[in-house]
Amino acid sequence: MIRSLTSLRGIFILFIFFHHLHLYDGGGTMAVAFFFVLGGFSMTLGYKERILKSDFSFRDYITKRCVKFYPLHWLTLLVAVPLVLLSFNWKQIPVFFMNASLLQTMIPMPHVYFSYNGVSWYLADTMFFAFVFPFLLKWIVNASSKGKILIATFFAVIYAAGAIIIPTNMHHAILYISPYMRLTDFVFGIYLALGYLKLKEKPINFYSNNLLTQVSVFVLIALLVVESCVLSEDAVLFAPVYWPLVALLIVLVSLSEVTGGYKWLQNKYLQRLGEFSFTIFLTHQLIIRYTRLILGKILHFENDIVFVILTLSLTIVVSIVVEKYILKPITVLNDN
């Protein structure tokens, strides 16, 4: 994994965290687009050579993805159950099993795809992408130059047609949540990675200029923040509005790593935050909900500054503990 991209994960996971604290309304939608595109980009770099080999085992590949995703998902799902019991009804039982299977985004209803640990909808989409990824990658890589253009056009036309045809009241459920539509972000990331692999072999003076590229990264992140704040709530749901800046950011950071990377993006604390981004993502909303319940409704204590500091600190601590004592042992066991 490109180290500077790990730090970017840390930065963008904070955007999502502050979004769920209602301190940065556009942060979630913009950061989700970033992570979906980065997912396609990173998986292509990490798996391209292995998947294209004749001895590639889909079973081993998907088993590792399941081991990475499901244990933490099931843990957070169980932690979310007491919150759901506060307003329990029998319809939540089948929803529980859909959520446990990471199939909740197949149903375009908020009470289903946002059920229990609400942010797990992102994981459901990611698991869908992981399942189809080997087939998509082979299809794209083995296609001719004209074929690659046709495949990209196919996904673009499907997305555009959906955006036009789907009623406005279903935009969130279909354009923002549905794995079939968000697959377009992921495929864009695949194409971005294939383009990057060609670009990094070519001498480009721009990204060897460390000061210029560092300034460019700051500017791109700032423009993404401004864009997410300026766009209306409905327009934000259209992921392509973020793709140009996201693509420039990912490729610029990746290319600059070839010439030494950014010192500030290789800061050990930012790196660690990026390494914990998956755990932070799945735990942070639950911690926010429990902290708000305990402080506000039980202790009747309200202080926004204390609340932000406390929830962020708890999220980081819990993520470290979960990574060290739950996820890492499971991963080691699976590798053996």
N, C-alpha and C positions, 0 to 999 in steps of 0.2 A: 504494500500500500504506500502511496506517495505521502510522505510525512506531513507536508503542508496541507494536504487535503484533510488529514485527520484533525488538524487545528481548525480548519474551516467548519468541520462538523461541530466542534465545540462552540464556535461562534453562533452558528445557525440554530443549534439546539437551545441556546439562550433566547433567541428570537421567539421560538415556540413557547418556551417557559413564560416569558413576559406577556405573550399573547394570551395565555390561559389565566394570567393574573389580571387581564384587562388593562394592562399598561401600554400595550402596543398592538392595536387591533389588527393591523395588516401583517404582523410578523408570522403568524401561523400559516396563512395561505402561501406566502412567498417562500417560507422556509421548507414547506412540504414539497413545493415544486422543485426547489433546489435538491432536496434529498432523493426524490424520485429520479431526477436526471442523473444525479451523482451515483445512484444505485446501478443504473444501466452502464454508466461509464466505468465504475469500479469493477463490476462483475465481468465486463468484457476484458479489461486489463488482466484480471486475476484468473479467468477461466478459459480464455480464447484458445490457447495452445492445447490445453487438456481436452476440451470439448471436441476439437477438430481431429483428435487422434482416434484411430479405429478401435482402440481398447478402452475408450471412455465408458465408465459405468454410471448410468443415470441413477441406478439404485443407491450407490455409494454417495453420489453427489446430493441427491434429495434427502437422504438420511442425515447428512451433516447439516443441511439447511434446517431440517425439522428439529434436530438437537439444539441448534442455535436459537431457534425462535420459540418453540412450544413450551419448554420448562418455565421460562420467565413469564410467558403469557399466562400459563395456568396459575402460576403463583399470584400474579397481579389480579387475575380474574377472581380467585378465592378471596383476596383481600378486599375486593370491591363488593362482595356479596352482602356484608353487613349494611353497607350504604343503600343497597337496593332493597333490603328487607324493611327499611324505614317506610317504604311505600309499596309493599309487596302486592302483586296480583298473580294469578295462576298462569297468565300469558307469558310471564317471564321465564318459565321453566323451559319451553322449547327454544326460546331465545338464548338461554344459557348454553344449551348444547350447540347451537349454531355458532355462538361466540367462541366456545371452547375449541371448535373445529376450525376456527378462522374462516368461516363462510358468511359472516354477518353482512359483508358489503355486497353480497349477491342480491340482497333484498333492499330495494330503494325506499326504506322507511327509517326515519331518524331513531325511533325507539328500538330498532334492531341494530343498525350499524353504529349507533352511539351507545349501545347497551353496556352495562357494567363498567369496565375500565374503558371509557369512551375513546381514548386515543388508540386503542388496539385495532381500530378500523384501518389505520395505516399499515399495521403489521399484516392484516388480512390481505391487503393489496400486494404487499411485498412478497408474501408467500405465493400468491398467484403468479407474480412476475418470475419468482425463482423456479416455479414449476415449468413455465413455458420458455424460459430463457434459453436452454440448450437448443431447442428446436428453432427459435427465432434467430439465434446467432448463426446456426448452420445455414438457414435459409438466406440470410442477408449476406454472409461472407461468401457463400458458394454462388451467389447470383452474379451475372455479368454487370458491367457498369450501368447499362441501361436498366437491367433488372433491379439494381439497388435503387435507382431513381424511381422506378415504378412502385417498389415496396414502400418507400418513403411517401410517395404521392398517395398511395392507398390509405395509409394511416392518417395523413393530413386531411384527405377528403372525408373519411369517416368521421373524424373529429369535427370538422367544419360543418358537415351535414347534421351531426348531432346537435351542435350549438344552435343551428338555425331551426331545426325541427322540434327539438325538445321544448316543452312549455317552460316559461320562466320559473314557475313554482317547483319545477323538477331539476333545475340547473344544479343545485347543491348536491342532490342525491345521485345524479347521473354524471355531470361534468366534473364534479369535485371529488366524489366518493367512489363511484363505480370503478372496479379494477379494469374493466374493458376499455373505458375512456382514458383512465390514467396510464394505461399501458403505452399511450402515445408519448408521455413524458419519458418513460423507461426506454422506449425504442429510440427516442431522440438522444438519450445518453449513450446508447450503443453506437449510433452513427458518430457521435462526438468522439468516442474512444477510438474508433477506426480512423477518424481524421487525425486525431492526436498522434497515433502510432506512425502515421506518415510524416506529420509535421516535425516530430522530434528528431528525425533523421536529417533534417535540413538545417543548415546554419542560418539562423535569423539573429541579426545583431540586436534587435529590440529587447529580447528577453535576457540578453547577457548584460544589459544595463541595469544593475541591481536597484539603484535609486529610482529610476523611471518605472520599473515594474512594480516596486513596492508602493509608489504613489498611485499607480494604476489600480492596484488591488484595493487600496483604501477607497479610491473614487468609485470603483464598481460596487463595493459593498454599500457605500453611502447612497449611490443611485438606486440600488435595490430597495433600500430602506425608504427613500423618498418616494419611489414608485409605488410601494405597497401602502404608503400613507395617503397618497394622492388619489389613487384609483378608487372608484366606488365599490361597494361591497359586491355588487353583481359582476362588475368587470374583473374583480380580483379572482373570481372563480374560474376564469379562463386562463389556464396555466401558460399557454403560449406567450402571454404578455411578458413573462419573466424569462423565457428561454434565451433571448439574445444576451442579456447581461449575465445570466447564470453560465451560459456556454463560454463567454469571454473570461469570466472569473475562473472557472474550472480549468480551462485550457491554459490560460496564462500562468496560473499557479503551478500546474503540472509541468509545463515547458521550462519554467524557471528553476524547478527542482533539478533539472538536468545540469544546470550551471551552478548549483550550490544552494538554491532555494532562498527563502526569506528567513532571516534570523528570528524575527518576531513571531513567525508562524511555526518556528521550531522550539519555541519556549516550552519547557517541560510541563508547566502547569496547564497551558493551553492544549498541549498534546494529550495529557491525561484526561482533560475534560472531553476531548474528542473521542478518546478511547472508551469513555463511559457513556457516550451520547445515546447509544441504544438503550441502556439501562435507565438513564435519566429520562428518556422519552417515555418509557412504559411506566415509570413510577411517579413522575412529577405531578400528574393531575390528581392521582389518588392522595398524595401527600398534601396537596393544596386543599382538597375536599375535606380530609380528616382534620387538618389544622384549622380550617375555617369553622368546622363543626365544633371542635373542642374549645377554641379561643372565643368564638362568637356566641354560640348558643349555650355552651356549658359554663364557661368562665366569664362570659359577658365582657370580654376584653377586646377592644378595637383600637388598633394602631397600625396604620398601613405600612409604615416603615419597618416596624418590628415584624409584621406579618411577612413581608417580602424577604427580609433577611433570614427569618426563621425557616420559611419554606424552602428557600434556595439552599441553605445550609443542610437542612434535613435531607433534601433530595440528593445532594452530593454525597453525604455520609452513607445514606441507605444504598446508593448506587455502588459505592466502593465495597461495602460489606457484601452485597448480593453478588457482585462480580467475583470477589475473592473466595467466598465460602459456598456459593451455589453454582454459578455458571462455569467458573474455571475448573472445579473438580469434575463437572459433567462433561466438559469439553475434553479434558485429559482422559477420562474413562472411555469416551467415544473414540478417541484417536488410538487407544490401545486395543 
